Amino acid sequence: MVTPAKRPTIRQIAEETGLSVTAVSYALRGERMSAATIERVQAKADELGYIADPVARALRGGRTGTVGLLVGSLADFWHQTLAHAIQRELRSHGLHTLLADADGNPAEELALAQRLAAQRVDGLIVAPVGPAGGSWVELAAHLPTVTVAGQLAGAEVVGEVAFDQTTGVGEVLRHLHALGHEHIVVLSWAVGASPDRPSERAVREQAAILGLRCELVPCAYSLDGSRPLALEVLAREDRPTAIFCLSDSMAYGVLHGCRELGLRVPEDISLVGFDDHPLSRLVDPPLTSVNWSVDRAARSAVGFLVDHLAGQADERRIVIAPTLAVRASSGPVT
């Protein structure tokens, strides 16, 4: 049986450099020592394969250099893209990421946030899927938290990246209304858990203004979750003339269902998504969707957190405006 190699320690680096443990510890953090000493200690650490223990460093009063990232569901392509963009931005600031997936479950989301806090992350970036409660308020009071595309009402966050979902929904419904659509099914992953989210609320408000019959139907985040529901909706006698999906991942499942039933998009039914994933330009037909500039959202979220950690926080909220990308999946009622 092979005995695993022992992990290099600060004491070992001290012995090999002839420095004290305290001096090595300072040098590894880039503090109090000369540039030459810091360079010598880091070179020896690299040679030995030394990796700092972030939890131990936090216990000594420092930061872990790690940020918790909590997303609604990695089954959703948009959340995958958001997670990738945020990790890239954190890396550019020398920060590491602990990624957690709530899988569309508000209770699981809070539990995961508490576990990330227990890992002594320096801060938390979260794309909320559920309404805030007392536990979120308490957590955000002790851990710097930034929200993206959702709110934690009552919680004191250090930054908020908001999307103007009322405008986004309004642009989609006005677009469909101008094409002659009056009966629209809206697939929402949140209507069951968080029916008062801005996007779902905007659907009800804009439908009333435009005189549209809009049905909000609960749907799983994923392509596999939306396909069977789409088959059910599309097989109705009173079939809608358009389906508006509050996630492009759902729209891909609907497109699959249309093909199974021999329905043409947009001739038989129009289809619109809501987050303009890059795949939406490649599907056939290309998907009409709403673009929210994920890269800007990621830069803003990470910027809020980094500025707060540096004691330089100023602007704490940004609202990203939508852009409707009209493509071939939406057309006039025939």
C-alpha positions as CSV (number, residue, x, y, z in Angstrom):
1,M,0.0,0.0,0.0
2,V,1.4,3.4,-1.0
3,T,1.5,6.0,1.7
4,P,0.2,9.3,0.5
5,A,2.8,12.1,0.5
6,K,2.4,14.6,3.3
7,R,1.1,18.0,2.4
8,P,3.9,20.7,2.6
9,T,3.6,23.1,5.5
10,I,4.6,26.6,6.4
11,R,7.0,25.1,8.9
12,Q,8.7,23.1,6.2
13,I,9.1,26.2,4.1
14,A,10.6,28.0,7.1
15,E,13.1,25.3,7.7
16,E,14.2,25.3,4.0
17,T,14.5,29.1,3.8
18,G,16.0,29.7,7.2
19,L,13.2,32.0,8.2
20,S,10.8,31.9,11.1
21,V,7.3,30.5,10.6
22,T,5.9,34.0,11.2
23,A,8.1,35.5,8.5
24,V,7.0,32.9,6.0
25,S,3.4,33.4,6.9
26,Y,3.7,37.1,6.3
27,A,5.7,36.5,3.0
28,L,3.0,34.2,1.7
29,R,0.4,36.9,2.2
30,G,2.7,39.5,0.6
31,E,2.8,41.5,3.9
32,R,5.6,43.2,6.0
33,M,8.5,41.5,4.3
34,S,10.8,42.8,1.6
35,A,10.1,42.0,-2.1
36,A,13.1,39.8,-2.3
37,T,12.0,37.7,0.7
38,I,8.5,37.4,-0.6
39,E,9.8,36.2,-3.9
40,R,12.2,33.7,-2.3
41,V,9.4,32.3,0.0
42,Q,6.9,32.0,-2.9
43,A,9.5,30.3,-5.1
44,K,10.2,27.7,-2.3
45,A,6.4,27.3,-1.8
46,D,6.0,26.6,-5.5
47,E,8.9,24.2,-5.5
48,L,7.4,22.2,-2.6
49,G,3.9,22.3,-4.0
50,Y,2.5,24.2,-1.0
51,I,-1.2,25.2,-1.1
52,A,-2.6,27.5,1.5
53,D,-5.5,26.2,3.6
54,P,-8.2,28.9,3.1
55,V,-10.2,27.9,6.2
56,A,-7.1,27.9,8.4
57,R,-6.2,31.4,7.0
58,A,-9.7,32.6,7.8
59,L,-9.4,31.3,11.4
60,R,-6.3,33.4,11.8
61,G,-8.3,36.5,11.0
62,G,-7.6,36.7,7.2
63,R,-9.8,36.2,4.2
64,T,-10.1,32.9,2.3
65,G,-10.0,34.5,-1.1
66,T,-13.1,32.4,-2.0
67,V,-16.6,33.7,-3.0
68,G,-19.7,31.6,-2.8
69,L,-21.8,31.6,-6.0
70,L,-25.3,30.3,-5.7
71,V,-27.5,29.9,-8.8
72,G,-31.1,28.9,-9.3
73,S,-30.6,25.9,-11.5
74,L,-27.6,24.6,-13.5
75,A,-30.2,22.7,-15.6
76,D,-30.9,26.1,-17.1
77,F,-28.6,27.2,-19.9
78,W,-28.7,30.9,-18.8
79,H,-27.7,30.1,-15.3
80,Q,-24.8,28.1,-16.7
81,T,-23.7,31.1,-18.7
82,L,-24.1,33.4,-15.7
83,A,-22.0,31.1,-13.5
84,H,-19.3,30.9,-16.1
85,A,-19.2,34.7,-16.5
86,I,-19.1,35.4,-12.8
87,Q,-16.3,32.8,-12.2
88,R,-14.3,34.4,-15.0
89,E,-14.7,37.9,-13.4
90,L,-13.8,36.6,-9.9
91,R,-10.7,34.9,-11.3
92,S,-9.6,38.2,-12.9
93,H,-9.6,39.6,-9.3
94,G,-7.6,36.7,-7.9
95,L,-10.6,35.2,-6.2
96,H,-11.8,31.5,-6.3
97,T,-15.4,30.3,-6.5
98,L,-17.4,27.8,-4.6
99,L,-20.4,27.0,-6.8
100,A,-23.7,25.7,-5.6
101,D,-26.9,24.8,-7.5
102,A,-30.3,25.3,-5.8
103,D,-32.0,23.2,-8.5
104,G,-35.0,25.5,-8.5
105,N,-35.8,24.9,-4.9
106,P,-36.0,28.0,-2.6
107,A,-35.5,26.0,0.6
108,E,-32.5,24.2,-0.8
109,E,-31.2,27.6,-1.9
110,L,-31.2,29.0,1.6
111,A,-29.6,25.8,3.0
112,L,-26.8,26.0,0.5
113,A,-26.2,29.6,1.3
114,Q,-25.8,28.7,4.9
115,R,-23.4,25.9,4.0
116,L,-21.3,28.3,1.9
117,A,-21.2,30.7,4.8
118,A,-20.0,27.9,7.0
119,Q,-17.1,27.4,4.5
120,R,-16.0,30.9,5.5
121,V,-16.4,32.4,2.0
122,D,-15.5,36.1,1.9
123,G,-18.9,36.9,0.2
124,L,-21.8,35.5,-1.6
125,I,-23.2,36.2,-5.1
126,V,-26.7,34.7,-5.5
127,A,-29.3,34.5,-8.2
128,P,-32.4,34.1,-6.0
129,V,-35.1,31.6,-6.9
130,G,-37.4,32.1,-3.9
131,P,-38.7,34.8,-1.6
132,A,-36.5,36.1,1.2
133,G,-37.2,35.1,4.8
134,G,-35.8,35.9,8.2
135,S,-32.9,33.5,7.7
136,W,-31.8,35.3,4.5
137,V,-31.9,38.6,6.4
138,E,-29.7,37.2,9.2
139,L,-27.3,35.6,6.7
140,A,-26.8,38.8,4.7
141,A,-26.3,40.8,7.9
142,H,-23.1,38.7,8.6
143,L,-21.9,37.8,5.1
144,P,-21.5,40.4,2.2
145,T,-24.1,39.4,-0.3
146,V,-24.8,40.5,-3.9
147,T,-28.0,39.5,-5.8
148,V,-28.4,39.0,-9.5
149,A,-31.7,39.0,-11.3
150,G,-33.8,38.8,-8.1
151,Q,-34.2,40.3,-4.7
152,L,-33.9,39.2,-1.1
153,A,-36.6,41.6,0.3
154,G,-35.6,42.9,3.7
155,A,-32.0,41.6,3.5
156,E,-29.3,44.2,3.6
157,V,-27.2,43.3,0.5
158,V,-24.0,45.1,-0.5
159,G,-25.0,45.1,-4.2
160,E,-27.9,44.3,-6.5
161,V,-27.9,43.6,-10.2
162,A,-31.5,44.0,-11.2
163,F,-33.1,43.3,-14.6
164,D,-35.9,45.5,-15.9
165,Q,-38.2,42.5,-16.3
166,T,-41.3,44.6,-16.5
167,T,-40.0,46.2,-19.7
168,G,-38.7,42.9,-21.0
169,V,-42.0,41.2,-20.6
170,G,-43.8,44.2,-22.0
171,E,-41.7,44.2,-25.1
172,V,-42.4,40.5,-25.7
173,L,-46.2,40.8,-25.2
174,R,-46.4,43.9,-27.4
175,H,-44.5,42.2,-30.1
176,L,-46.9,39.2,-30.0
177,H,-49.9,41.4,-29.8
178,A,-48.7,43.4,-32.9
179,L,-48.5,40.0,-34.7
180,G,-52.2,39.4,-33.9
181,H,-51.8,36.9,-31.0
182,E,-54.4,37.0,-28.3
183,H,-54.1,33.7,-26.6
184,I,-50.6,33.2,-25.1
185,V,-49.3,30.5,-22.7
186,V,-46.5,31.7,-20.5
187,L,-44.2,29.0,-19.1
188,S,-42.6,30.0,-15.8
189,W,-40.3,28.0,-13.5
190,A,-41.2,30.3,-10.6
191,V,-44.9,30.8,-10.7
192,G,-45.4,28.0,-8.1
193,A,-42.7,29.0,-5.7
194,S,-42.5,32.7,-6.2
195,P,-45.7,33.9,-8.0
196,D,-45.0,37.6,-7.2
197,R,-41.6,37.8,-9.0
198,P,-41.4,40.9,-11.2
199,S,-41.6,38.9,-14.5
200,E,-44.7,37.0,-13.5
201,R,-46.3,40.1,-12.1
202,A,-45.5,41.9,-15.3
203,V,-47.2,39.2,-17.4
204,R,-50.4,39.7,-15.5
205,E,-50.2,43.5,-15.7
206,Q,-49.2,43.8,-19.4
207,A,-51.8,41.2,-20.4
208,A,-54.5,43.3,-18.8
209,I,-53.3,46.5,-20.5
210,L,-53.2,44.8,-23.9
211,G,-56.3,42.8,-23.5
212,L,-54.5,39.5,-24.0
213,R,-55.4,36.1,-22.6
214,C,-52.2,35.0,-20.9
215,E,-52.0,31.7,-19.0
216,L,-49.1,31.4,-16.5
217,V,-48.2,27.7,-16.4
218,P,-45.6,26.2,-14.0
219,C,-42.8,24.5,-15.8
220,A,-39.4,23.0,-14.9
221,Y,-36.3,24.9,-15.8
222,S,-34.9,22.3,-18.2
223,L,-35.4,21.3,-21.8
224,D,-36.4,17.8,-20.5
225,G,-38.9,19.4,-18.1
226,S,-40.6,21.6,-20.7
227,R,-41.0,19.1,-23.5
228,P,-43.7,16.9,-21.9
229,L,-45.6,20.0,-20.7
230,A,-45.4,21.5,-24.2
231,L,-46.8,18.3,-25.7
232,E,-49.8,18.6,-23.3
233,V,-50.4,22.3,-24.0
234,L,-50.0,21.9,-27.8
235,A,-52.4,19.0,-27.9
236,R,-55.3,21.0,-26.5
237,E,-58.3,21.8,-28.6
238,D,-58.0,25.4,-27.4
239,R,-54.4,25.6,-28.3
240,P,-52.6,29.0,-27.8
241,T,-51.3,30.7,-30.9
242,A,-48.0,31.6,-29.1
243,I,-45.9,30.3,-26.2
244,F,-43.7,32.7,-24.2
245,C,-41.1,30.9,-22.1
246,L,-39.4,32.7,-19.2
247,S,-36.2,30.8,-20.0
248,D,-34.7,29.9,-23.3
249,S,-34.0,26.3,-22.0
250,M,-37.8,25.8,-21.7
251,A,-38.2,27.2,-25.3
252,Y,-35.9,24.5,-26.6
253,G,-38.1,21.8,-25.1
254,V,-41.2,23.4,-26.6
255,L,-39.5,23.5,-30.0
256,H,-38.8,19.8,-29.7
257,G,-42.4,19.2,-28.7
258,C,-43.6,21.1,-31.8
259,R,-41.5,18.9,-34.1
260,E,-42.9,15.7,-32.5
261,L,-46.5,16.9,-33.1
262,G,-45.7,18.1,-36.7
263,L,-46.4,21.8,-35.8
264,R,-44.5,24.5,-37.7
265,V,-42.9,27.4,-35.9
266,P,-43.9,30.1,-36.4
267,E,-46.6,29.2,-39.0
268,D,-48.7,27.1,-36.5
269,I,-47.4,28.5,-33.3
270,S,-45.1,31.3,-32.4
271,L,-42.4,30.8,-29.7
272,V,-40.4,33.4,-27.7
273,G,-37.7,33.0,-25.0
274,F,-36.5,35.3,-22.4
275,D,-32.7,35.2,-21.9
276,D,-31.2,35.0,-25.4
277,H,-28.7,32.2,-24.8
278,P,-26.2,31.8,-27.6
279,L,-27.9,28.6,-28.7
280,S,-31.0,30.6,-29.5
281,R,-29.4,31.9,-32.6
282,L,-28.5,28.4,-33.8
283,V,-31.7,26.5,-33.3
284,D,-34.1,26.1,-36.3
285,P,-35.9,28.4,-36.5
286,P,-33.7,30.9,-34.6
287,L,-35.5,31.9,-31.3
288,T,-36.9,35.3,-30.7
289,S,-35.7,36.2,-27.2
290,V,-34.7,39.0,-24.7
291,N,-31.1,39.8,-24.2
292,W,-29.9,40.8,-20.7
293,S,-26.1,41.3,-21.2
294,V,-24.8,38.5,-18.9
295,D,-21.3,39.8,-19.2
296,R,-22.3,43.2,-17.8
297,A,-24.3,41.5,-15.0
298,A,-21.3,39.4,-14.0
299,R,-18.9,42.4,-14.1
300,S,-21.3,44.5,-12.0
301,A,-22.0,41.8,-9.4
302,V,-18.3,41.0,-8.9
303,G,-17.5,44.7,-8.9
304,F,-20.0,45.4,-6.1
305,L,-18.5,42.6,-3.9
306,V,-14.9,43.4,-4.6
307,D,-15.4,47.1,-3.9
308,H,-17.2,46.3,-0.6
309,L,-14.4,44.0,0.5
310,A,-11.9,46.7,-0.3
311,G,-13.9,49.3,1.7
312,Q,-14.6,51.3,-1.5
313,A,-18.3,50.5,-2.0
314,D,-20.3,53.4,-3.6
315,E,-22.9,52.5,-6.1
316,R,-24.9,49.5,-4.8
317,R,-27.5,48.9,-7.5
318,I,-27.6,48.7,-11.2
319,V,-30.6,48.0,-13.5
320,I,-29.9,46.3,-16.8
321,A,-32.3,47.2,-19.6
322,P,-33.5,44.4,-22.0
323,T,-33.1,44.2,-25.8
324,L,-35.7,42.2,-27.7
325,A,-34.0,40.1,-30.4
326,V,-36.7,39.4,-33.0
327,R,-35.9,36.2,-35.0
328,A,-37.8,33.7,-37.1
329,S,-39.6,31.8,-34.3
330,S,-42.3,34.5,-33.9
331,G,-44.7,35.4,-36.8
332,P,-48.2,36.6,-37.5
333,V,-51.3,34.6,-36.7
334,T,-52.4,32.7,-39.8
